[in-house]
């Protein structure tokens, strides 16, 4: 498995990968300690309830989302952020189509297919 990305990742050259119904992602850079991922949601799409051992922070670049983190529900929109501790159950529903920017530590090896 590659342990780091290219130095420069250009959106127009980086394919969107399916990540669920109405959800697609672009991996925007990583090494063993860190990963940045752009996630595009259509209105009504869901990020299903899940956990992982990674620390995650999410920035809402556009759109509006209902997020649940460890049972606490909040509506977030462009400019807002979310912190998700390791092993915290979390999910989201897209209220208005948008893009989330996820940062993971350590990197999500399960997202690297090549």
C-alpha positions in Angstrom: 0.0 0.0 0.0 1.2 3.5 -0.8 1.9 5.4 2.4 1.7 8.9 1.0 -0.1 10.8 -1.8 1.4 12.9 -4.6 2.5 16.4 -3.5 -0.1 18.1 -5.6 -3.6 16.8 -6.1 -5.7 18.7 -8.7 -9.5 18.4 -8.4 -10.0 18.1 -12.2 -7.5 15.2 -12.4 -8.8 13.4 -9.3 -11.8 11.1 -9.9 -14.7 11.1 -7.5 -15.2 7.7 -5.8 -18.6 6.4 -4.8 -19.1 6.4 -1.1 -22.8 5.5 -0.7 -26.0 6.5 -2.4 -25.8 10.1 -3.4 -22.3 10.4 -1.8 -18.9 10.6 -3.5 -15.4 11.4 -2.2 -12.0 12.7 -3.5 -8.9 11.9 -1.5 -7.0 15.2 -1.4 -3.8 14.2 0.3 -2.4 11.8 2.9 0.5 10.1 4.6 0.5 7.6 7.5 -0.5 10.2 10.1 -3.1 12.3 8.3 -5.6 12.3 5.5 -7.8 15.0 3.9 -10.9 13.9 2.0 -13.5 16.0 0.2 -17.0 14.4 0.4 -19.9 15.5 -1.9 -23.5 14.9 -0.9 -26.7 15.2 -2.8 -29.8 16.4 -0.9 -31.2 13.6 1.2 -28.1 11.5 1.1 -26.9 10.0 4.3 -23.5 9.2 5.9 -24.7 6.1 7.7 -24.1 5.5 11.4 -20.6 4.2 12.0 -17.5 4.3 14.2 -13.8 4.1 13.5 -10.6 4.4 15.6 -9.5 7.6 13.8 -9.8 11.1 15.1 -11.9 13.1 12.6 -12.6 16.8 12.1 -15.0 17.9 9.5 -15.4 21.4 7.9 -18.7 22.2 6.1 -17.5 23.8 2.8 -21.1 24.1 1.5 -24.6 22.9 2.1 -26.5 22.1 5.2 -26.3 18.8 7.2 -27.9 17.2 10.3 -25.1 15.5 12.2 -25.3 13.1 15.1 -22.1 12.5 17.2 -22.4 10.2 20.1 -26.2 10.8 20.2 -25.9 14.6 20.1 -27.7 16.1 17.1 -26.9 19.5 15.5 -27.7 21.2 12.3 -24.5 22.5 10.6 -23.9 24.6 7.5 -21.2 26.2 5.4 -18.4 27.5 7.7 -19.2 25.2 10.6 -17.0 22.4 11.9 -17.4 19.1 13.7 -15.0 17.2 16.0 -15.4 13.4 16.2 -13.4 11.6 18.8 -12.0 8.1 18.1 -14.7 5.4 18.3 -17.6 7.9 18.6 -20.8 6.8 16.7 -21.6 9.4 14.1 -23.9 9.9 11.1 -25.2 12.7 9.0 -28.1 13.6 6.6 -27.7 16.1 3.9 -30.4 18.8 4.1 -29.1 21.0 1.3 -26.6 19.5 -1.2 -23.0 20.3 -0.2 -19.4 19.4 0.4 -17.7 18.3 3.6 -14.0 18.4 4.1 -12.9 15.5 6.4 -9.5 15.3 8.1 -8.5 11.9 9.7 -5.6 11.0 11.9 -4.2 8.5 11.3 -5.0 8.2 7.6 -7.9 5.9 6.5 -6.0 3.0 5.0 -9.4 1.5 4.0 -10.0 4.5 1.6 -6.8 3.7 -0.4 -7.7 1.2 -3.1 -4.4 1.3 -5.1 
